[in-house]
C-alpha cells in the first residue's frame, strides 16, 4: 500500500515536471513571435513615415509653386491698376481743361448774345420811332398786307392741303371704323322693333315666300315674328316687339337660307334648333354676368332670366351691360360707405330683371322683378335694395340708396344713352348761336341731325380767304364749348349776287 502511494506521488511529480518543461518551451516560442512582430511593425512604421514625408514634400512644393503664381498675378494686377489710375488722372486733367475752355466759350457766347439782343432792341425802337407804330401794331399791319397780296396763292395752297388731307383723313377714318366695328360690333343693339336679314340674292325671296306664301306663313306661325318682304334689294325685315323672338327668327332664317331647303317641315326644325341656340346664349350670358360681378348662390332660373337682358336695350343702352356696370359701381360705393357690398352688387345686377319679361307679364318692371326674386327664393335684403331704384318703394336700407345712385351714374354718364329730344334741340340751338356770334355772319343752319352747320356770310364784309379762317374759328369754338358724338362739319358759304331791273 505504501509502495502504491509512493508510486502515485512520484507519477504526479513527474507529470508536473513535464508540464513545466513544456510551458518553458512555449514561453520561449511566444517571445520569439513577439520580437518578430515588433521588428515587422517597426519596418512598416518606417516605411509609412518615409512615404508620408515624401508626400508632404510634394504637397509643400506644389503649394509653394501655387503661392508663387498667385503672387505673380497679384503683381501684374497691381501694375495694371497703377497704369489705369495714371490714365484716368491724365484723362481727368484733360476733361478739366476742356471744361474750363467750354466755360470761357459759353461766357463769350452769352456776351455776344446780350450784345446782339441789345442791338436788336435798339433797332426795333428806332423802327417804331420812325414808323410811328408799336411792335404788335406793325406785325398786324404786315400780316394784313401779306394776306391781301398772297390771298390767291394761299387759297390755292389751302385747297391743295384740303384735298390731300381729305384723302389721308378718309383712309385713316376707314382704318378706325374697321377697328371699331371689329371691337364693338355687338356692344349695344339699337332700340328698334325690326331686324334686317341679308340675302345672298333676290331669288331667295321667292323661296322664303313659298308657293302661295305657305313658307312665310309657317315661319311666322313658328316664330311669332312678322316677316316683311318689300322691294329693298338683298334684305328681309323681321318685326317683333320681343327681342328674343327676333333673335330666334333671325338665326332660324339665316340657317334656312344657308341650307337652301325652305319648306314648312324644315322651318319648324330650324326654328326649334335656333330656339335652343338662343337659350344657350341666354344661359351663357347670364352665367357670365354673375361670374363677372362675383354674385353667387343665385337660383339658376334667376340667372337664366337675367341672361335674356342681353337682347334688351333701354334708350340705346344694353340692359345687361348696364346692370353689370351698375353692380361694379354699387360694390365700390358700398365698400367705401361700409355697407353690405354683396347685397348692393347683387341688387344692382338684378334691378332690371323684370324688363326681361315685362312684355309678357302685366305690371312695371320693378314689380315684376320683385315677384321673380321672391318666387325663386332671393334674399329679402336684395329685394328691398332693388325695388326702390325708381322711387316706387321707400328706401328701407342703405343698400337701396346705393342701387339708386349707381343706376343714376350708369345711365347718366356721357355716351351711355341717347339724347332726349330736349337735349337734341338744345344742342342744335347752341350750334347756331356759336356761328351767329361771329362778325360778318348773316345766318346759320344746323342740319344733318346736328352733324353739319352751314354758315352764310355777308360777301361785302368777308373775303374768300377770311371765309376759310372763319370756318376754322367756328370749328375750334365748337370743339371748345360743346360736347357731341362724332364730328361736326362746318360749311361757310359766301355768295355774291348782282341784281338789276330792266324798265
C-alpha positions in Angstrom: 0.0 0.0 0.0 2.9 2.3 0.8 4.5 1.4 -2.4 1.4 2.3 -4.3 1.2 5.6 -2.6 4.9 6.4 -3.3 4.4 5.4 -6.9 1.4 7.7 -7.3 3.3 10.6 -5.7 6.2 10.0 -8.0 3.9 9.9 -11.0 2.2 13.1 -10.1 5.6 14.8 -9.5 6.8 13.6 -12.8 3.7 14.9 -14.6 4.1 18.4 -13.1 7.8 18.3 -14.1 6.9 17.5 -17.7 4.2 20.2 -17.8 6.7 22.8 -16.5 9.2 21.8 -19.2 6.5 22.2 -21.9 5.4 25.6 -20.6 9.0 26.8 -20.7 9.2 25.8 -24.4 6.0 27.6 -25.3 7.1 30.7 -23.4 10.3 30.9 -25.4 8.4 30.5 -28.7 5.9 33.3 -27.8 8.7 35.7 -27.0 10.3 35.0 -30.4 7.0 35.6 -32.1 6.5 38.9 -30.3 10.0 40.1 -31.2 9.4 39.2 -34.8 6.1 41.2 -34.8 7.8 44.2 -33.2 10.5 44.1 -35.9 7.9 43.9 -38.7 5.9 46.8 -37.1 9.0 49.0 -36.9 9.8 48.3 -40.5 6.1 49.1 -41.5 6.1 52.3 -39.4 9.4 53.4 -41.0 8.0 52.7 -44.5 4.8 54.7 -43.7 6.8 57.6 -42.3 9.1 57.6 -45.4 6.0 57.7 -47.7 4.4 60.5 -45.6 7.5 62.6 -45.7 7.7 62.1 -49.5 4.1 63.1 -50.0 4.3 66.0 -47.6 7.3 67.3 -49.5 5.4 67.0 -52.8 2.4 68.9 -51.4 4.6 71.6 -49.9 6.4 72.1 -53.3 3.0 72.4 -55.1 1.7 74.8 -52.5 4.8 77.0 -52.8 4.5 76.9 -56.6 0.8 78.0 -56.5 1.6 80.8 -54.0 4.3 82.0 -56.3 2.0 82.0 -59.3 -0.7 83.9 -57.3 1.9 86.5 -56.2 2.9 87.0 -59.8 -0.7 87.5 -60.8 -1.3 90.0 -58.0 1.8 91.9 -59.0 0.6 92.1 -62.6 -2.9 93.2 -61.5 -1.4 95.9 -59.3 0.7 97.1 -62.3 -2.4 97.3 -64.5 -4.3 99.2 -61.7 -1.5 101.7 -61.4 -1.4 102.2 -65.2 -5.2 102.7 -65.2 -5.1 105.2 -62.4 -2.4 107.1 -64.2 -4.5 107.1 -67.4 -7.6 108.2 -65.5 -5.7 111.0 -63.8 -4.4 112.2 -67.2 -8.0 112.0 -68.6 -9.4 113.9 -65.7 -6.9 116.7 -66.3 -7.9 116.8 -70.0 -11.6 117.0 -69.1 -11.0 119.7 -66.5 -9.0 121.7 -69.2 -11.8 121.2 -71.8 -14.4 122.2 -69.2 -12.6 125.5 -68.5 -12.4 126.1 -72.2 -16.2 125.5 -72.6 -17.0 127.8 -69.7 -14.9 130.5 -71.4 -16.7 130.0 -74.7 -20.1 130.0 -73.0 -19.4 133.2 -71.3 -18.2 134.7 -74.7 -21.3 133.5 -76.5 -23.5 134.9 -73.7 -21.8 138.3 -74.0 -22.2 138.2 -77.8 -25.9 137.3 -77.5 -26.6 140.0 -75.0 -24.9 142.5 -77.3 -27.0 141.2 -80.3 -30.2 141.4 -78.3 -29.4 144.9 -77.2 -28.7 145.9 -80.9 -32.0 144.2 -82.0 -33.9 146.1 -79.3 -32.3 149.3 -80.3 -33.1 148.7 -83.9 -36.8 147.9 -83.1 -37.1 151.1 -81.0 -35.6 153.1 -83.9 -38.0 151.4 -86.4 -41.0 152.0 -84.1 -40.0 155.7 -83.7 -39.6 156.1 -87.5 -42.8 154.3 -88.4 -44.9 155.7 -85.6 -46.3 152.1 -84.8 -45.8 149.7 -82.0 -44.3 146.2 -82.4 -47.7 144.4 -82.3 -49.3 147.0 -84.5 -46.6 146.7 -87.1 -46.9 142.9 -87.0 -50.6 143.1 -87.6 -50.2 145.6 -90.4 -47.6 143.4 -92.0 -49.8 140.3 -91.7 -52.7 142.1 -93.3 -50.6 143.3 -96.2 -49.1 139.8 -96.8 -52.6 138.2 -96.6 -54.0 140.7 -99.0 -51.2 140.3 -101.5 -50.9 136.5 -101.3 -54.6 135.8 -100.8 -54.9 134.0 -104.1 -51.8 131.8 -103.6 -53.0 131.0 -100.1 -56.4 129.9 -101.3 -54.8 127.6 -103.9 -52.5 126.2 -101.2 -55.3 125.7 -98.8 -57.4 123.8 -101.4 -54.4 121.5 -102.2 -53.9 120.9 -98.5 -57.6 120.2 -98.0 -57.6 117.7 -100.9 -54.5 115.9 -99.7 -55.7 116.0 -96.1 -59.2 114.7 -97.0 -57.6 111.6 -98.6 -55.5 110.9 -95.6 -58.4 111.5 -93.2 -60.6 109.2 -95.3 -58.1 106.5 -95.2 -57.5 106.9 -91.5 -61.2 107.0 -90.9 -61.7 103.7 -92.7 -59.0 102.1 -90.5 -60.6 103.5 -87.3 -64.0 102.4 -88.5 -62.8 98.9 -89.3 -61.2 98.6 -85.9 -64.2 100.0 -84.1 -66.5 97.6 -86.0 -64.3 94.6 -85.1 -64.1 95.5 -81.4 -67.5 96.9 -80.7 -69.8 95.5 -83.4 -72.0 93.7 -80.8 -71.6 96.1 -77.9 -75.1 97.8 -77.9 -78.0 96.7 -80.1 -80.1 99.6 -81.2 -83.6 100.2 -79.7 -85.8 99.1 -82.6 -88.6 96.7 -83.3 -87.1 95.2 -86.5 -84.1 93.2 -87.6 -82.8 93.0 -91.1 -81.5 89.7 -92.6 -79.1 90.0 -95.5 -79.9 87.7 -98.5 -77.3 86.3 -100.9 -79.6 87.2 -103.8 -83.1 88.4 -104.6 -84.1 85.0 -105.9 -84.0 83.7 -102.3 -87.1 85.9 -101.5 -89.2 83.6 -103.6 -88.0 80.5 -101.7 -88.8 82.3 -98.4 -92.3 83.2 -99.5 -93.0 79.7 -100.9 -96.0 78.6 -103.0 -99.0 80.8 -102.2 -97.0 82.2 -99.2 -97.0 78.9 -97.3 -93.4 79.1 -96.2 -93.7 82.6 -94.9 -96.9 81.7 -93.0 -95.3 78.7 -91.5 -92.3 80.8 -90.4 -94.4 83.5 -88.8 -96.5 80.9 -87.1 -93.5 79.1 -85.7 -91.6 82.2 -84.5 -94.3 84.7 -83.7 -92.5 87.3 -85.8 -93.8 89.3 -88.7 -91.8 88.9 -91.9 -91.7 92.0 -94.1 -90.6 91.4 -97.7 -90.6 94.6 -99.9 -88.6 96.0 -102.8 -85.5 96.5 -100.7 -82.8 94.6 -102.6 -80.9 91.8 -100.7 -82.8 92.2 -97.5 -85.7 90.8 -95.5 -87.0 92.6 -92.4 -88.2 90.7 -89.2 -90.6 92.7 -87.0 -91.5 92.0 -83.3 -91.6 93.8 -80.0 -89.9 90.8 -78.4 -86.1 90.9 -79.0 -85.7 87.2 -78.1 -88.2 86.2 -80.7 -86.5 88.4 -83.3 -83.2 86.8 -82.5 -84.6 83.2 -82.8 -86.2 84.2 -86.1 -83.0 85.7 -87.4 -80.9 82.7 -86.5 -83.5 80.3 -88.0 -83.9 82.3 -91.2 -80.1 82.6 -91.7 -79.8 78.8 -91.2 -82.6 78.1 -93.7 -81.1 80.4 -96.3 -77.7 78.7 -95.8 -79.2 75.3 -96.1 -81.3 76.2 -99.2 -84.2 73.8 -98.3 -87.0 76.0 -97.2 -90.3 74.2 -96.5 -92.7 74.0 -93.6 -91.3 70.9 -92.0 -87.7 72.2 -92.3 -88.8 75.6 -91.0 -90.1 74.1 -87.8 -86.9 72.1 -87.3 -84.8 75.2 -87.9 -86.8 77.3 -85.5 -86.6 74.7 -82.8 -82.8 74.5 -83.3 -82.5 78.3 -83.3 -84.6 78.4 -80.1 -82.1 76.0 -78.4 -79.1 78.0 -79.6 -80.6 81.3 -78.3 -81.5 79.7 -75.0 -77.9 78.5 -74.8 -76.7 82.1 -75.5 -79.1 83.4 -72.8 -77.8 80.9 -70.2 -74.2 81.7 -71.1 -74.7 85.4 -70.9 -76.4 85.1 -67.5 -73.7 82.9 -66.1 -71.0 85.2 -67.5 -72.7 88.3 -65.9 -73.0 86.8 -62.4 -69.4 85.5 -62.6 -68.0 88.9 -63.8 -69.8 90.6 -60.9 -68.9 88.0 -58.3 -72.5 87.2 -57.5 -73.0 83.6 -56.4 -75.7 81.3 -54.8 -78.4 82.6 -57.1 -81.2 80.2 -58.3 -80.3 79.0 -61.9 -83.8 80.2 -63.1 -82.9 83.8 -62.0 -79.6 83.5 -63.9 -81.5 82.3 -67.0 -84.0 85.2 -66.8 -81.1 87.7 -66.3 -79.4 86.4 -69.5 -82.5 87.5 -71.5 -81.5 91.1 -70.9 -78.6 90.5 -73.3 -81.2 91.1 -76.1 -82.9 94.0 -74.4 -81.9 97.7 -74.7 -83.2 100.9 -73.0 -82.6 104.3 -74.6 -79.9 102.6 -76.8 -78.1 101.1 -73.7 -77.8 97.4 -73.4 -79.7 96.5 -70.2 -77.4 93.5 -69.3 -74.3 95.6 -69.7 -75.9 98.4 -67.8 -76.7 96.0 -64.9 -73.1 94.7 -64.8 -71.8 98.2 -64.8 -74.2 99.1 -62.0 -73.1 96.1 -60.0 -69.5 97.2 -60.1 -70.4 100.8 -59.2 -72.6 99.7 -56.3 -70.0 97.4 -54.9 -67.4 100.2 -54.8 -69.8 102.7 -53.2 -70.8 100.1 -50.6 -67.2 99.3 -49.7 -66.4 103.0 -49.3 -69.5 103.5 -47.1 -69.1 100.3 -45.1 -72.4 98.9 -46.3 -73.0 95.3 -47.3 -71.2 95.1 -50.7 -72.7 91.6 -51.5 -76.3 92.8 -51.1 -75.6 96.1 -53.0 -73.9 94.5 -56.0 -76.4 91.6 -56.3 -79.4 94.0 -56.1 -77.8 96.3 -58.7 -77.2 93.3 -61.0 -80.9 92.2 -60.7 -82.6 95.6 -60.5 -83.9 95.5 -64.1 -84.6 91.7 -64.3 -88.3 92.5 -64.7 -87.5 94.0 -68.1 -86.7 90.5 -69.4 -90.4 89.5 -69.3 -92.3 92.8 -69.0 -93.9 92.4 -72.4 -95.2 89.0 -71.3 -96.3 89.8 -67.7 -98.5 92.7 -66.6 -97.0 95.3 -64.3 -94.0 97.6 -64.1 -90.6 96.0 -64.4 -89.9 96.8 -60.8 -93.0 94.9 -59.6 -92.3 92.0 -62.0 -88.7 91.9 -60.7 -89.8 91.7 -57.1 -92.2 88.8 -57.9 -89.4 87.0 -59.8 -86.9 87.3 -56.9 -89.4 86.4 -54.2 -90.7 83.4 -56.2 -87.2 81.9 -56.6 -86.1 82.5 -53.1 -83.8 85.5 -53.3 -82.7 87.2 -50.0 -85.3 89.7 -48.7 -82.5 92.3 -48.3 -81.7 92.0 -52.0 -85.4 92.6 -52.8 -85.5 95.7 -50.6 -82.4 97.1 -52.2 -83.6 96.6 -55.8 -87.2 97.6 -55.5 -86.6 101.3 -54.7 -84.3 102.3 -57.6 -87.1 104.2 -59.3 -88.8 105.5 -56.2 -91.8 103.2 -56.4 -90.9 101.8 -52.9 -89.3 103.7 -49.9 -85.6 103.4 -49.2 -85.6 100.9 -46.4 -81.8 100.2 -46.3 -78.6 102.0 -47.2 -78.1 99.4 -50.0 -81.3 100.5 -51.7 -80.0 104.1 -51.8 -76.7 102.8 -53.2 -78.5 100.9 -56.0 -80.5 104.0 -56.9 -77.3 106.1 -57.1 -75.5 103.5 -59.1 -78.4 103.5 -61.6 -78.2 107.2 -62.0 -74.4 107.1 -62.5 -74.5 104.3 -65.1 -77.5 105.7 -67.0 -76.4 109.4 -66.8 -72.7 109.1 -67.8 -71.8 110.7 -71.2 -72.5 108.4 -74.1 -74.4 105.8 -72.1 -77.8 106.6 -73.5 -79.3 108.5 -76.4 -80.1 112.2 -76.0 -83.6 113.2 -75.3 -85.4 115.5 -77.8 -84.9 118.5 -75.5 -81.2 117.9 -75.3 -81.0 117.4 -79.0 -82.8 120.6 -79.8 -80.7 122.5 -77.2 -77.5 121.3 -78.9 -78.7 122.4 -82.3 -79.6 125.9 -81.0 -76.2 126.2 -79.3 -74.5 125.3 -82.6 -76.4 128.1 -84.5 -75.7 130.5 -81.6 -72.0 129.9 -81.8 -71.9 130.5 -85.5 -74.1 133.6 -85.4 -71.8 135.2 -82.8 -69.0 135.9 -85.3 -68.9 139.2 -87.1 -69.9 139.1 -90.8 -72.3 136.1 -90.4 -75.7 136.7 -91.9 -77.4 133.5 -90.8 -76.6 129.8 -90.0 -78.5 126.5 -90.0 -77.7 123.3 -88.2 -78.6 120.3 -90.4 -78.0 116.6 -90.7 -79.1 116.0 -87.1 -76.5 118.4 -85.8 -73.7 116.8 -87.8 -73.3 119.9 -90.0 -73.6 123.6 -89.6 -73.9 125.9 -92.6 -72.9 129.5 -92.1 -73.9 132.2 -94.6 -71.7 135.3 -94.6 -72.1 138.8 -96.0 -69.8 138.9 -99.1 -69.1 142.6 -98.6 -67.6 142.0 -95.1 -65.9 138.6 -95.6 -63.5 137.7 -98.3 -62.8 134.2 -99.6 -59.7 133.9 -97.6 -61.4 135.2 -94.5 -64.2 132.7 -95.1 -61.6 129.9 -94.7 -60.4 131.4 -91.5 -63.9 131.8 -90.2 -64.7 128.1 -90.8 -61.6 127.1 -88.7 -62.5 129.6 -86.0 -66.1 128.3 -85.8 -65.0 124.7 -85.7 -62.4 125.5 -82.9 -65.1 127.3 -80.8 -67.5 124.3 -81.2 -64.8 121.9 -80.1 -64.0 124.0 -77.0 -67.6 124.8 -75.9 -69.8 121.8 -76.9 -69.8 118.1 -76.2 -71.0 115.9 -79.0 -70.5 112.4 -80.5 -68.6 112.0 -83.7 -67.7 115.2 -85.7 -69.5 118.3 -86.9 -68.9 119.7 -90.4 -68.6 123.5 -90.7 -69.5 124.9 -94.1 -69.0 128.7 -94.7 -70.9 129.9 -97.8 -70.0 133.2 -99.4 -72.3 134.1 -102.3 -72.3 137.4 -104.3 -75.4 138.3 -106.3 -75.7 141.2 -108.8 -79.3 142.4 -109.3 -80.5 144.9 -111.8 -84.0 145.8 -113.1 -84.9 146.4 -116.8 -87.6 149.1 -117.0 
